[in-house]
């Protein structure tokens, strides 16, 4: 009996007992669907988060002043920024100042997350301008009252994205100043901020309202917010990813030398590559763990397949006896039932694959995370289904193949 005939007989047997076959496949369907959905959503979420971090530049280093050990003289100054910029391993460098203020257009108002730095901030944040431009050296040197906002903030405040040339009134401590919007950037890059700074600002805000993201020159920021030109944080990029750690270490050495605070561990260094690696590891482990829990139903489904195949062997005992009496080999009988088991599991695996992909797309649409179906995921579903069919189908197939013809024919 060839493989085509085995497949034909297996399909006929499955169709003859369609309800029973569907119930048998249910465990396989649920198992494959859950594993596929979890792996797909997990990979999509990981790629989305990593992409957000990489949008700021995977070769970026942040240096933060530890407030609990720092004194007034330890904070970073504009002169420190210039000294760091002269390092060979450093590409671009900018301080990062944060504050919150009320922002209001002629149509709407909201709470602004104000970010400020030098012109290099655009390169550090990888800010893509959709309309207009980022502030330039002339704006920075003159301390002009100009700002850039992201497209989502523009839509919230003005009802449309291209609001270049419009006025944005920013109020802080009772002082209101009209800033000119000179650029509108992509929200996926301009909204990236240090999480600790966001948390600090949110805690200090009594009424958040609509959140908007605003960037301005640090010279303008220091004047408007009455700051003394000392910063808690600085961002820099390395000329080469291979020298990322050394660039951060060199910058810290410059700061410690200029502020004479070596050994006090005033400055904390972190780089985006470390975050990316950590996030990759955490999400992969979490996804693998959840997928393993979901795969338990595959084992349960396999046991169900074994049970129903044993029932099928019992029901077809006389058929087995007749075939063996007519000269069918033991291997032929075994292959026949093994084929039926594999086809049963593969059909369940295919249905589970479709449901798993549909579930992943539904979850991705709900949480607004893009996903991509990888070929390895499809291969995983087919491989798991086939493996379950073979593993749990061997025992019933061997039991059928080892029947003696005379004993099989004697049973009703």
C-alpha positions in Angstrom: 0.0 0.0 0.0 1.6 3.3 -1.0 1.5 6.6 0.8 -1.3 8.1 -1.4 -3.5 5.2 -0.5 -2.7 5.6 3.2 -3.6 9.3 3.0 -6.9 8.5 1.1 -7.9 6.0 3.8 -6.9 8.4 6.6 -9.0 11.2 5.2 -12.0 8.9 4.7 -11.7 7.7 8.3 -11.6 11.3 9.6 -14.6 12.3 7.5 -16.6 9.3 8.5 -16.2 10.3 12.2 -16.1 14.1 11.6 -17.4 15.3 15.0 -15.2 12.9 16.9 -12.2 14.0 14.8 -12.9 17.7 15.4 -13.1 17.1 19.2 -9.9 15.2 19.1 -8.1 18.0 17.2 -9.4 20.6 19.7 -6.5 20.2 22.0 -4.0 20.5 19.1 -5.9 23.5 17.8 -5.9 25.3 21.1 -2.2 24.5 21.8 -0.9 25.6 18.4 -3.1 28.7 18.3 -1.9 29.8 21.8 1.7 29.2 21.0 1.6 31.0 17.6 -0.3 34.0 19.0 2.0 34.3 22.0 5.2 34.0 20.0 4.0 36.4 17.2 2.7 39.1 19.6 5.9 38.7 21.8 8.2 39.1 18.8 6.2 42.0 17.5 6.2 43.7 20.9 9.9 43.2 21.3 10.6 44.6 17.8 8.4 47.6 18.5 10.0 48.5 21.9 13.5 47.9 20.5 12.7 50.0 17.5 11.5 52.9 19.7 14.8 52.8 21.6 16.8 52.5 18.5 15.0 55.5 17.0 16.9 57.6 19.5 20.2 56.0 18.3 21.6 52.7 19.5 25.0 54.4 19.9 23.7 56.9 22.5 25.0 57.3 26.0 23.3 59.2 28.8 25.1 60.7 31.8 23.0 61.6 34.8 24.0 63.5 37.9 23.1 61.6 41.1 21.1 64.1 43.1 21.6 62.2 46.4 25.4 62.7 46.4 25.8 65.8 44.2 26.4 69.3 45.3 25.7 72.5 43.4 29.1 72.5 41.9 28.7 69.0 40.5 26.0 69.8 37.9 26.9 69.9 34.2 27.5 73.2 32.5 27.7 74.5 28.9 31.5 74.6 29.3 31.5 70.9 30.2 29.4 70.2 27.1 32.1 71.9 24.9 34.9 70.0 26.6 33.1 66.7 26.1 32.5 67.6 22.4 36.2 67.8 21.8 36.7 64.1 22.7 37.7 62.0 19.6 35.4 59.2 20.5 32.3 61.5 20.9 30.1 62.3 17.9 27.5 64.8 19.1 26.6 65.9 22.6 23.8 67.9 24.2 22.5 68.6 27.6 18.9 67.5 28.3 16.8 69.8 30.4 13.2 68.9 31.4 10.3 70.9 32.8 6.6 71.2 32.7 4.5 74.2 31.8 1.0 75.0 30.5 0.8 75.3 26.7 -2.0 77.0 25.0 -3.0 77.7 21.4 -6.0 79.8 20.2 -8.0 76.5 20.2 -6.8 74.3 23.0 -4.5 74.0 26.0 -2.6 71.3 27.6 0.3 70.4 29.9 3.6 70.6 28.0 6.6 68.3 28.6 9.4 70.8 27.8 12.7 69.4 26.5 15.7 71.6 25.8 19.2 71.2 24.5 21.7 72.4 21.9 21.2 71.9 18.1 22.8 68.5 18.5 19.6 67.4 20.3 18.0 66.7 16.9 20.7 64.2 16.0 20.7 62.6 19.4 16.9 62.2 19.5 16.9 61.2 15.8 14.1 63.8 15.4 12.5 63.6 11.9 10.9 66.9 11.0 7.6 66.5 9.1 7.1 70.2 8.6 9.4 73.2 9.0 12.8 72.8 10.6 14.6 72.2 13.9 16.1 75.2 15.6 19.6 76.1 14.3 22.8 77.6 15.7 21.4 81.1 15.1 18.3 80.4 17.2 20.4 78.8 19.9 23.0 81.6 20.1 20.4 84.3 20.1 18.1 82.5 22.6 15.1 83.0 20.3 11.7 82.0 21.6 11.1 79.3 19.1 9.9 75.7 19.6 9.4 72.4 17.8 6.5 70.2 18.7 5.5 66.7 17.5 2.6 66.0 15.1 0.3 64.5 17.8 0.7 67.6 19.9 0.1 69.8 16.9 -3.1 68.0 16.2 -4.2 68.2 19.8 -3.5 71.9 20.1 -4.5 73.2 16.6 -6.6 70.4 15.0 -4.1 69.9 12.2 -0.4 68.8 11.9 1.3 71.5 9.9 1.1 74.4 12.4 4.5 75.9 11.4 4.4 79.7 12.0 1.6 79.5 14.7 2.1 80.9 18.2 2.2 78.7 21.3 1.7 80.4 24.6 3.7 78.8 27.4 3.0 79.7 31.0 5.3 79.1 33.9 5.0 80.6 37.4 2.5 83.1 36.1 4.7 84.3 33.3 3.3 83.7 29.8 5.4 84.1 26.6 4.3 83.5 23.0 6.7 81.0 21.3 6.8 80.6 17.5 6.5 77.1 16.2 9.2 76.6 13.6 9.0 72.8 13.2 6.7 69.8 13.6 8.4 66.5 14.1 7.4 62.8 14.2 6.0 61.9 17.5 7.8 58.5 17.6 11.1 60.2 18.0 10.3 63.5 19.7 8.3 62.0 22.5 11.2 59.8 23.7 12.3 60.9 27.2 14.0 59.6 30.2 11.5 57.7 32.2 12.7 58.9 35.6 12.4 62.5 34.5 8.9 61.9 33.2 7.9 60.3 36.5 9.4 63.2 38.5 7.6 65.8 36.4 4.3 63.9 36.5 4.4 63.7 40.3 5.0 67.5 40.5 2.0 68.2 38.2 -1.4 68.6 39.8 -3.4 68.8 36.6 -2.0 67.0 33.6 -4.7 67.5 31.0 -3.7 67.0 27.4 0.0 66.1 27.2 2.1 67.9 24.5 5.7 67.5 23.7 7.8 70.7 23.1 11.5 71.2 22.3 13.4 74.5 22.6 17.0 75.8 22.7 18.6 75.3 26.1 19.6 79.0 26.0 15.9 80.0 25.7 15.0 77.4 28.3 17.5 78.8 30.8 16.1 82.3 30.4 12.4 81.4 30.4 12.5 79.0 33.3 15.1 81.2 35.2 17.6 78.4 35.3 21.3 78.9 36.1 22.7 76.9 33.1 23.4 73.8 35.1 22.1 70.5 33.9 21.3 67.2 35.5 21.6 65.1 32.3 23.7 65.0 29.1 23.3 62.8 26.1 26.0 62.0 23.7 26.7 59.6 20.7 29.8 57.7 19.9 31.5 57.9 16.5 31.7 54.1 16.5 29.4 51.6 18.3 32.6 49.7 19.3 33.7 52.7 21.4 30.3 53.3 23.1 31.5 52.4 26.6 34.8 54.2 26.2 33.0 57.4 25.0 30.8 57.4 28.1 33.8 56.7 30.4 35.9 59.5 28.7 33.0 62.0 29.2 32.7 61.1 32.8 36.5 61.5 33.3 36.2 65.0 31.8 33.4 65.9 34.1 35.1 64.5 37.2 38.3 66.3 36.3 36.6 69.6 35.7 34.5 69.4 38.9 37.1 67.7 41.1 34.7 65.1 42.3 36.5 61.9 41.2 35.7 58.8 43.4 32.4 60.2 44.6 30.4 58.4 41.9 28.4 61.6 41.1 27.8 60.7 37.4 25.8 57.6 36.4 26.4 56.3 32.8 24.0 54.2 30.8 23.8 53.4 27.1 21.0 52.4 24.8 22.7 49.2 23.6 22.6 47.9 27.1 18.9 48.6 27.3 18.2 46.9 24.0 20.1 43.8 25.0 18.3 43.7 28.4 14.8 44.2 26.8 15.6 41.5 24.2 16.5 39.1 26.9 13.6 39.8 29.2 11.0 39.7 26.4 12.4 36.5 24.9 12.5 34.7 28.3 9.0 35.9 29.1 7.6 34.9 25.7 9.3 31.5 25.9 7.9 30.9 29.3 4.3 31.8 28.3 4.6 29.8 25.1 5.8 26.8 27.1 2.7 27.1 29.3 0.5 27.2 26.2 2.3 24.2 24.8 1.0 22.1 27.7 -2.3 21.9 25.8 -0.4 20.4 22.9 0.6 17.5 25.1 -3.0 17.2 26.4 -4.1 17.2 22.7 -1.6 14.6 21.9 -2.9 12.3 24.6 -6.4 12.8 23.1 -5.1 11.8 19.7 -3.5 8.7 21.2 -6.8 7.8 23.0 -8.9 8.2 19.8 -6.5 6.3 17.7 -6.7 3.4 20.2 -10.4 3.5 19.9 -10.1 3.5 16.1 -7.8 0.5 16.3 -10.4 -1.3 18.4 -13.2 -0.4 16.0 -11.3 -1.6 13.0 -9.9 -4.8 14.4 -11.7 -6.9 11.9 -10.5 -4.7 9.0 -6.9 -5.1 10.3 -7.4 -8.9 10.5 -8.7 -9.1 6.9 -5.8 -7.1 5.6 -3.2 -9.1 7.4 -4.8 -12.3 6.2 -4.6 -11.1 2.7 -0.9 -10.5 3.1 -0.5 -6.9 4.4 2.8 -6.4 6.1 3.2 -5.3 9.7 4.9 -2.1 8.5 2.0 -1.4 6.1 -0.6 -1.6 8.9 1.6 0.6 11.2 2.2 3.2 8.5 -1.6 3.3 7.8 -2.5 4.3 11.3 0.5 6.5 11.8 -0.5 8.4 8.6 -4.0 8.9 10.0 -2.6 10.2 13.3 -0.2 12.7 11.6 -2.9 14.0 9.2 -5.3 14.4 12.2 -2.7 16.5 14.0 -1.6 18.5 10.9 -5.2 19.5 10.2 -5.5 20.6 13.8 -2.2 22.4 13.5 -3.3 24.3 10.4 -6.6 25.4 12.0 -4.6 26.4 15.1 -2.2 28.3 12.9 -5.0 30.3 11.3 -6.6 31.0 14.6 -3.3 31.9 16.2 -2.4 34.4 13.5 -5.9 35.9 13.6 -5.7 36.2 17.4 -2.2 37.8 17.2 -3.5 40.3 14.6 -6.5 41.2 16.8 -4.3 41.7 19.9 -1.8 43.8 17.8 -4.6 46.0 16.5 -6.0 46.5 20.0 -2.7 47.5 21.6 -1.5 49.2 18.4 1.7 47.2 18.0 2.8 46.1 14.5 3.6 42.4 14.1 5.0 40.3 11.3 4.4 36.6 10.7 7.7 34.9 10.4 8.3 31.7 8.4 9.9 30.1 11.5 6.5 30.5 13.3 4.7 28.6 10.5 7.4 26.0 10.5 7.0 25.7 14.3 3.3 25.0 14.0 3.7 22.4 11.3 6.7 20.8 13.1 4.9 20.6 16.4 1.8 19.2 14.9 3.7 16.5 12.9 5.8 15.6 15.9 2.7 15.3 18.2 1.1 13.1 15.5 4.1 10.8 15.2 4.9 10.6 18.9 1.4 9.9 20.1 0.5 7.8 17.1 3.3 5.3 17.3 1.8 3.2 20.2 -1.7 2.8 18.6 -0.1 2.0 15.2 2.2 -0.6 16.7 -0.7 -2.1 18.6 -2.6 -2.5 15.3 0.4 -3.8 13.4 1.2 -6.5 16.0 -2.3 -8.1 15.9 -2.4 -11.7 14.9 -4.8 -12.2 11.9 -6.7 -15.1 13.5 -7.3 -13.1 16.8 -8.4 -10.0 14.8 -10.8 -12.0 12.7 -12.3 -13.7 15.7 -13.5 -10.4 17.2 -16.8 -8.8 16.3 
